[in-house]
């Protein structure tokens, strides 16, 4: 049994952020209609009031029962609420679950209530004088109040859709502290009123209640610009301050069903990014009301978030410069991040992007190819930034690896290529693109449209779809695909 703070949505296919809290062997089930209690946890999982906690229960056999549900069912006590979730039908600790299928977990959670003093560990005595904060906190003295510094930026979600709704729920995740100052929306050429709410943390579990949400903008008489156009709203009266490394949820809601969005495969998938923040897919509401229950369908918000970088007391909240230390440098141990989208489409080559949320070193790549049919040669090229617009520009790329006589690990397995002679350094917030090309049409991929879609993340690295390549290097490109295989990297 694993747990993590916040929702499980967007984190089912990765162990990132999950903590193992219980492991037990030789459990003997009681059969249909009966509940078998497990051994006590070594320590209780402490959950603060008014927060969301996700759990992952997984067995080594397909023996757990659950009940399919198409409604927003929940089970309540005076202390907590148990929500609908997902069931995994394939083996593995963390695997992707079927989209749109909700299940009621069958079982018992035993819990106790905590005294106020036991919710959080005791705080150490304050030092005199107190150290100045290095980033905004939830309260500030007037001289420390966070404020915008420098220019404003925009993050654009322009994968335009034609699905109509009253509003959206979506989240952002930040790499540095930002202040959200304005928004733009994709709407029909109608006149309408709009409200924008926000709350710290994810929107999941809070869509049908105003608890915890704060109204940050209200505007009447907005007129949409029509299909494929974004109408900017008035500036917020004060920026929405979001600390570095935080998740912030937003609710945009109109009094008419005129907002346009695009269906998404998953909720919580990155749909746009910048060096400061990442915009995630979420939900669309198709019934009127400020806070209403959403369906199981997922959607991309279409629009713009305008933001600034912030300072607190004149101290700009960027990635801090580490103080000099005599501590030996961290050993860079490579770990694998593999695509979960195995496919059967064969190609000579393919392009893909990665984006890093922290400073990383990439040491190699893996491919997906058959056992018993060696590939004469594979080359791996790389460049800073995206592949988009450079697919046929050979002078823009650097050769990172050339390997001969590659023996595949087989279908639905990742084949390790040799490590790069020199590791590729990627800074936090940056993109790096790769081009893998072989002499035989034996690299397997999975069709996945459109190009440039963020399809998978482990919390540190995100994979993006890209086009296939024909036999000639930097020649004709084909349709959009999800890369098969992965990368080997470490955090610096």
C-alpha positions in Angstrom: 0.0 0.0 0.0 1.3 3.4 -1.1 0.1 6.9 -0.3 0.8 10.5 -1.5 -0.6 13.9 -0.6 -3.1 15.3 -3.1 -5.0 13.4 -5.8 -3.8 10.3 -7.6 -4.9 11.8 -10.9 -1.9 12.2 -13.2 0.4 10.0 -11.0 -0.9 6.5 -11.6 1.8 5.6 -14.1 4.8 6.7 -11.9 6.2 6.0 -8.5 7.1 9.7 -8.2 5.8 11.2 -4.9 4.4 7.9 -3.6 5.5 6.5 -0.2 5.2 2.8 0.7 3.4 2.6 4.0 2.5 -1.1 4.2 3.7 -4.4 2.7 2.4 -7.8 3.6 2.9 -11.3 2.2 0.7 -14.4 2.4 -2.6 -12.6 2.8 -5.5 -15.0 2.7 -8.7 -13.5 1.4 -12.1 -14.3 2.9 -14.0 -14.5 -0.4 -16.9 -12.7 -2.0 -18.7 -10.3 0.3 -16.1 -10.5 3.0 -13.4 -8.1 4.1 -10.0 -9.3 5.2 -8.2 -6.9 7.6 -4.5 -6.5 7.0 -1.8 -6.1 9.7 -1.5 -2.7 11.4 0.7 -0.1 9.7 4.0 0.5 11.4 3.0 4.2 11.8 -0.3 6.0 11.0 -0.6 8.0 7.8 -1.2 11.5 9.1 -3.6 13.6 7.0 -4.3 17.2 8.0 -7.8 18.6 8.1 -9.3 19.7 4.8 -6.7 18.0 2.6 -6.7 15.2 0.0 -4.7 12.0 0.4 -4.3 9.4 -2.3 -3.8 5.7 -1.8 -2.6 2.9 -4.1 -3.5 -0.7 -3.0 -1.8 -3.3 -5.3 -1.5 -7.0 -5.1 0.7 -9.5 -7.0 -2.4 -11.4 -8.3 -5.6 -10.2 -9.9 -7.7 -11.0 -6.9 -9.1 -7.7 -5.6 -12.8 -6.9 -5.9 -14.3 -3.6 -6.8 -17.5 -2.1 -8.2 -17.9 -0.1 -11.4 -19.6 3.2 -10.9 -20.7 5.9 -13.4 -21.8 8.3 -10.7 -20.0 10.6 -8.3 -20.4 8.3 -5.3 -18.7 8.8 -2.1 -18.8 7.3 1.4 -18.8 9.7 4.3 -18.2 9.7 8.0 -18.0 12.7 10.4 -14.2 12.8 9.9 -13.5 11.9 6.2 -14.9 11.2 2.8 -13.9 8.2 0.6 -14.1 9.0 -3.1 -14.4 7.0 -6.3 -11.1 5.9 -7.9 -9.6 3.7 -10.6 -8.9 0.0 -10.8 -5.8 -1.4 -12.5 -6.3 -4.6 -14.5 -2.6 -5.2 -15.4 0.2 -6.2 -13.1 2.7 -3.7 -11.8 3.0 -1.3 -8.8 2.3 1.8 -10.9 0.4 1.3 -14.2 -1.8 3.5 -16.3 -5.5 3.0 -15.6 -8.3 2.9 -18.3 -9.6 6.4 -19.0 -13.2 7.2 -18.0 -13.8 4.0 -15.9 -14.5 4.7 -12.3 -14.6 2.1 -9.5 -15.7 2.0 -5.9 -12.9 0.5 -3.8 -14.2 -2.4 -1.6 -12.7 -2.5 1.8 -12.1 -0.8 5.1 -9.9 2.1 6.2 -9.3 2.1 10.0 -8.4 5.5 11.3 -8.2 7.6 14.5 -8.6 11.3 15.1 -5.6 13.3 16.0 -5.2 15.8 18.8 -4.3 19.3 17.6 -0.8 19.1 19.1 -0.1 15.8 17.2 -1.1 16.9 13.7 2.3 18.4 13.1 5.7 17.8 14.7 6.7 20.5 17.3 8.4 23.5 15.8 12.0 24.3 16.9 12.5 27.5 18.9 13.0 30.5 16.6 16.5 31.9 16.3 17.2 35.6 17.1 17.1 37.4 14.8 14.9 35.3 12.5 16.4 34.5 9.1 14.8 36.4 6.2 12.5 34.3 4.0 13.9 33.1 0.7 10.5 32.7 -0.9 6.9 34.0 -0.3 5.0 32.4 2.5 1.3 32.5 3.2 1.6 35.7 5.3 3.9 38.7 4.8 4.8 41.9 6.6 4.2 45.0 4.4 7.8 45.2 3.4 7.9 41.5 2.4 4.7 41.4 0.4 5.3 39.6 -2.9 5.0 41.7 -6.0 5.6 41.4 -9.7 9.1 42.2 -10.9 10.2 42.8 -14.5 8.0 41.9 -17.5 4.9 39.8 -17.7 4.8 36.5 -19.6 2.1 34.4 -21.2 1.5 30.6 -21.3 -0.7 29.7 -24.1 -3.0 26.6 -24.5 -3.9 26.8 -28.2 -4.8 23.2 -29.1 -8.2 24.6 -30.0 -11.3 22.5 -29.6 -15.0 22.8 -30.4 -16.5 21.3 -27.3 -18.9 23.8 -25.5 -19.0 24.2 -21.8 -19.9 26.5 -19.0 -16.4 26.4 -17.5 -13.2 24.6 -16.7 -11.2 23.2 -13.8 -7.4 23.0 -14.3 -4.2 23.2 -12.4 -0.7 24.7 -12.9 2.6 23.6 -11.3 5.3 26.1 -10.8 9.1 25.9 -11.1 9.6 29.4 -9.7 7.4 31.7 -7.8 4.9 33.5 -10.0 2.0 35.9 -9.9 -1.0 35.1 -12.2 -2.2 38.6 -13.4 -4.7 37.9 -16.1 -6.4 35.3 -18.3 -7.6 34.9 -21.8 -10.5 32.6 -22.9 -11.6 30.8 -26.1 -15.3 31.5 -26.6 -18.0 32.0 -29.2 -18.9 35.5 -30.4 -21.5 35.9 -27.6 -21.6 38.3 -24.7 -21.4 36.8 -21.2 -20.2 37.2 -17.6 -17.3 35.2 -16.2 -15.8 34.5 -12.8 -12.4 33.0 -11.9 -11.7 31.2 -8.6 -8.5 29.6 -7.3 -7.3 27.4 -4.5 -4.0 25.9 -3.4 -3.6 22.3 -4.5 -5.5 20.2 -7.0 -9.1 20.7 -8.0 -9.9 17.0 -7.7 -12.3 16.4 -4.9 -13.3 20.1 -4.7 -15.3 20.7 -7.9 -18.8 20.6 -6.3 -18.1 22.8 -3.3 -17.0 26.4 -2.8 -15.0 25.4 0.3 -11.4 26.6 -0.1 -12.0 28.5 -3.3 -11.3 32.2 -3.5 -12.9 34.6 -6.1 -10.0 36.5 -7.8 -11.8 38.0 -10.9 -15.3 38.9 -11.9 -16.2 40.5 -15.2 -19.5 41.2 -16.9 -20.2 41.9 -20.6 -17.3 39.9 -22.0 -17.6 39.2 -25.7 -15.8 36.2 -27.2 -13.9 36.4 -30.5 -15.0 33.1 -32.0 -13.3 29.9 -33.0 -9.6 29.9 -32.9 -9.3 33.3 -31.2 -8.6 34.2 -27.6 -10.2 37.2 -25.8 -8.1 38.7 -23.0 -10.0 39.6 -19.8 -9.3 42.6 -17.6 -6.3 42.5 -15.3 -6.9 40.9 -11.9 -7.1 43.4 -9.1 -4.1 41.7 -7.4 -1.9 38.8 -8.7 -2.6 35.3 -7.5 0.7 34.4 -5.8 1.9 30.8 -6.3 5.1 29.6 -4.6 7.8 27.7 -6.3 7.1 23.9 -6.5 3.4 24.4 -5.8 0.2 23.1 -7.4 -2.6 25.7 -7.9 -6.1 25.0 -9.1 -8.3 27.4 -11.1 -12.0 27.5 -11.8 -13.2 29.5 -14.8 -17.0 29.7 -15.1 -19.4 31.6 -17.3 -23.1 32.2 -17.1 -23.6 30.8 -20.6 -22.4 27.6 -22.4 -20.0 29.4 -24.7 -16.5 28.4 -23.6 -14.6 26.2 -26.0 -12.2 23.4 -25.1 -10.7 20.2 -26.4 -11.1 16.6 -25.1 -8.0 15.1 -23.5 -7.1 11.5 -22.8 -6.0 12.2 -19.2 -6.5 14.8 -16.5 -3.3 16.3 -15.1 -1.4 15.9 -18.4 0.9 18.8 -19.3 -0.6 20.8 -22.3 1.7 23.9 -22.2 4.8 24.9 -20.4 7.3 27.6 -19.9 10.5 28.0 -17.8 8.4 29.1 -14.9 5.3 26.9 -14.9 3.4 24.0 -16.4 -0.3 24.1 -17.4 -2.3 20.8 -17.0 -5.4 19.3 -18.5 -8.5 19.1 -16.3 -12.3 19.0 -16.5 -15.0 20.9 -18.3 -18.4 21.6 -16.8 -21.4 21.2 -19.1 -24.2 22.3 -16.6 -24.7 25.7 -15.2 -23.5 26.6 -11.7 -20.4 28.0 -10.0 -19.3 24.7 -8.5 -20.7 21.6 -10.1 -19.8 18.0 -10.4 -17.8 17.1 -13.5 -18.1 14.1 -15.7 -15.3 11.5 -16.1 -14.3 13.2 -19.4 -11.1 15.2 -19.4 -10.5 18.4 -21.3 -7.8 20.9 -22.3 -8.5 24.5 -21.2 -8.2 26.8 -24.2 -6.8 30.2 -23.4 -3.9 32.2 -21.9 -2.6 32.7 -18.4 -0.6 35.9 -18.1 1.9 35.9 -15.2 4.9 37.6 -13.7 7.8 36.5 -11.6 7.6 37.7 -8.0 9.8 39.1 -5.3 9.3 39.1 -1.6 10.9 42.0 0.3 12.9 42.8 -2.8 14.2 39.2 -3.0 13.3 37.7 -6.4 12.2 34.1 -6.1 14.2 32.4 -8.7 16.1 29.1 -8.4 18.5 29.9 -5.5 22.2 29.8 -6.0 23.7 27.1 -3.6 26.0 28.3 -1.0 29.6 27.1 -1.2 30.0 23.8 0.6 32.8 21.4 1.4 30.4 18.5 0.8 31.6 16.2 -1.9 29.6 16.5 -5.2 26.5 14.3 -5.6 27.2 11.1 -7.5 25.1 11.0 -10.6 23.4 7.6 -10.7 21.5 7.1 -13.9 17.9 5.9 -13.7 15.6 4.8 -16.5 12.4 6.6 -17.5 10.5 4.4 -20.0 7.6 5.1 -22.3 4.4 3.2 -21.3 3.0 3.5 -24.8 4.3 0.3 -26.5 3.2 0.0 -30.1 3.4 -2.2 -33.1 4.0 0.4 -35.8 7.5 -0.1 -37.3 9.6 2.8 -38.6 13.2 3.7 -39.5 13.3 6.6 -37.0 11.5 9.1 -34.9 11.8 12.5 -33.2 10.8 13.3 -29.6 11.2 16.1 -27.1 11.8 15.9 -23.3 11.4 18.7 -20.8 13.2 18.8 -17.5 11.7 20.2 -14.3 15.1 20.2 -12.6 18.7 20.2 -13.8 19.5 16.7 -15.3 22.2 14.8 -17.1 21.0 12.4 -19.9 23.4 9.5 -20.3 21.6 7.4 -23.0 18.4 6.2 -24.6 16.5 2.9 -25.1 14.6 1.7 -28.1 11.9 -0.9 -28.8 12.9 -3.6 -31.3 12.5 -7.3 -32.0 14.6 -10.2 -30.6 16.6 -12.1 -33.2 16.6 -9.5 -35.9 19.7 -7.3 -35.3 19.8 -3.7 -36.6 23.0 -2.9 -38.5 23.3 0.6 -37.2 21.4 3.1 -35.0 22.3 6.8 -34.6 21.0 9.2 -32.0 21.1 12.9 -32.6 20.2 15.7 -30.2 19.7 19.5 -30.1 18.7 22.1 -27.5 15.1 23.1 -27.8 12.3 21.3 -29.7 12.7 19.3 -32.9 9.8 21.3 -34.4 10.9 23.1 -37.5 14.3 21.4 -37.6 13.4 17.9 -38.7 15.2 18.3 -42.1 18.0 20.6 -40.9 21.0 18.3 -40.4 23.3 21.2 -39.4 21.1 21.9 -36.3 21.8 18.5 -34.7 24.7 16.9 -32.9 25.5 13.2 -33.1 25.3 11.8 -29.6 25.7 8.1 -30.4 26.4 5.7 -33.3 26.1 2.0 -32.5 26.4 -1.1 -34.7 24.8 -4.6 -34.7 22.1 -3.9 -32.0 20.4 -7.0 -30.7 16.9 -6.3 -29.5 15.4 -7.3 -26.2 12.2 -8.2 -27.8 8.6 -7.1 -28.2 7.2 -5.0 -25.3 10.7 -4.7 -23.8 13.2 -1.7 -23.8 16.5 -2.4 -25.6 19.4 -0.6 -24.0 21.8 1.3 -26.3 25.3 2.2 -25.3 25.7 5.2 -23.0 26.6 8.5 -24.6 30.3 9.3 -24.6 29.4 12.7 -23.1 26.3 13.2 -21.0 23.8 15.8 -22.3 23.1 18.6 -19.7 19.5 19.9 -19.6 18.7 22.8 -17.3 15.4 23.1 -15.3 12.6 24.3 -17.5 14.4 23.6 -20.8 13.6 21.3 -23.7 15.9 18.9 -25.4 15.1 17.0 -28.6 16.3 13.7 -29.9 16.3 12.0 -33.3 16.7 8.2 -33.4 17.4 6.7 -36.9 18.2 3.2 -37.9 19.2 1.4 -41.1 16.3 -1.1 -40.9 12.6 -0.5 -40.4 12.6 -2.2 -37.0 12.0 0.5 -34.5 8.5 0.2 -33.0 6.3 3.1 -32.1 2.7 3.9 -31.2 0.5 6.3 -33.2 -0.4 9.2 -31.0 -1.7 12.6 -32.3 -0.9 15.4 -32.4 2.8 16.2 -32.5 4.1 18.1 -29.5 1.7 16.5 -27.0 3.0 15.9 -23.4 2.0 12.3 -22.8 3.9 11.1 -19.8 6.0 12.4 -16.9 7.8 11.0 -13.9 7.7 14.3 -12.1 11.2 15.3 -13.3 11.1 14.6 -17.0 8.2 14.9 -19.5 8.0 13.1 -22.9 6.5 14.7 -26.0 5.2 13.1 -29.1 6.9 13.6 -32.5 6.9 12.6 -36.2 8.4 9.4 -37.6 11.3 9.5 -40.1 11.9 7.6 -43.4 15.1 5.8 -44.3 17.1 8.9 -45.3 18.4 10.9 -42.4 16.8 14.3 -42.1 14.6 13.5 -45.1 10.8 12.9 -45.3 8.9 12.8 -42.0 5.7 10.9 -41.3 2.8 11.1 -38.8 2.8 11.7 -35.1 3.9 9.0 -32.7 4.7 8.3 -29.1 8.3 7.2 -28.7 9.0 3.6 -27.4 11.9 3.0 -25.1 13.1 5.7 -22.9 16.0 7.7 -21.6 18.6 7.2 -18.8 19.2 10.3 -16.7 20.1 11.6 -13.3 19.4 14.9 -11.4 22.3 17.2 -11.0 
